[in-house]
Amino acid sequence: ARAHVVVVGGGFAGATAAKFIRCYDPTIDVTLIEPKSAYITCPASNWTLAGLLKPARLQVDYRALVDDYQVRLIGDRVAAIDADRRKLVLADGDSLRYDRLVLAPGIDFDWQAIAGYDAEMAERFPHAWQAGPQTELLIRQIQAMPDGGRVLICAPPDPYRCPPGPYERASLIAFWLKQYKPRAKVVILDPKPSFSKQKLFESGWRRHFGYGTPAASIEWLSIANNPVVRLEAAGRAVVTDFGDRFTGDVLNIIPPQRAGRIAAQAGLTDGGGWCPVDPWTSRSRFNEFIHVIGDAADYAPIPKSAFAANSEAKVCARAVVDLLKGRPPPEPHWLNTCYSLIAPDHGISVAMVYRLNAGRIAPVPGAGGVSADSPAAAALEAGYAVAAYRNLRKDSFE
Ligand code: FAD
């Protein structure tokens, strides 16, 4: 009989895995299970806040995976995994057997972390950390805000999806405000003492937004060890552990994160809420027939990014094919690149190559770094950021 691989979740991780398993070995049947008929990319979603891209342009469908790679698509949600029987149950009640399962459900939010903030409240105070209606709600709120108003971004604690994301978001909101509401500003409330690409962001903020001066339109407040613990919806305020209170005309609250719910339900998460894996094969530490990739899995120090998810998916696809054929998978390497725009003509990036060192994932010395801090480099990087987004989409979904 032909081997059957089921991939759960059609984000960057799952789509890439489905495609590359079919590319590496077309004799293997691949079924992708994803409830949404169109996927909306988080990458580039911050660009829509500055009006650089229409939200509709973030959509990508699964037609190429189905038509060009013969991936079988099921438009449903996985309700349960019966790991002992290697069986899945779908929300509509159907069940499905697998030889190997690739789990890529992305993130879930920790709704316990901030009292008064839950999925329902997110309809009033968007996180916009899963792109789509949430992103559009944030755009509308910023557009409706008075000039002189304040956008408060509550950044999440580590580890979370897209480490530079909150800071790119602050930059592009500030860029939009500068043109349409020049007296307004963005305040980032951060439970971390430092953040990704901080020097480059701060340098860009000085150049574009008067950062560090009384006229600054971006402010970064580190509230390390004093995280936001409560939302006061009526006063549009958040309150920290020590009782400090911060208000905003628009509140963008990005809660702490963990692996997508199905991973925890299936007993594949650890105390930190993420899925531990054997990096060489991407197999779950808790089940040898289930591979976990993308944001849901713990590949630290590789950050949770779409680029990394794509790279983890390729390593996984190769391991799945080799294990099904009884061959040892080759030694893996992973790549990550995170581009951010500070303004349309100002890009910055961080890149790294990773490999195993004594069984643990480690950066390859000298193989990465951040982009140069100069106007010429920033202009080039802005072009690369757009190209990188297009390439990543194409490589994952087409
Ligand atoms: P997801 O993209 O979340 O996909 C998971 C999929 O699984 C979803 O489609 C979901 O519907 C499905 N799913 C969940 N549960 C089930 C279930 N039970 N049954 C079936 N399906 C299920 N990364 C970059 O590399 N570059 C960037 O520029 C960048 N910018 C970003 C900007 C923002 C504002 C944000 C929030 C993120 C950004 N990222 C960026 C990070 C990137 O979005 C994530 O790292 C990436 O989406 C992870 O892919 P994934 O496949 O693991 O998860």
Boltz pocket constraint, residues with backbone or C-beta under 6 A from the ligand:
constraints:
  - pocket:
      binder: B
      contacts: [[A, 8], [A, 9], [A, 10], [A, 11], [A, 12], [A, 13], [A, 14], [A, 33], [A, 34], [A, 35], [A, 36], [A, 39], [A, 41], [A, 42], [A, 43], [A, 44], [A, 45], [A, 46], [A, 76], [A, 77], [A, 78], [A, 79], [A, 104], [A, 105], [A, 106], [A, 107], [A, 128], [A, 129], [A, 130], [A, 161], [A, 162], [A, 165], [A, 260], [A, 261], [A, 262], [A, 293], [A, 294], [A, 295], [A, 296], [A, 304], [A, 305], [A, 306], [A, 307], [A, 308], [A, 309], [A, 337], [A, 338], [A, 339]]
      max_distance: 6.0
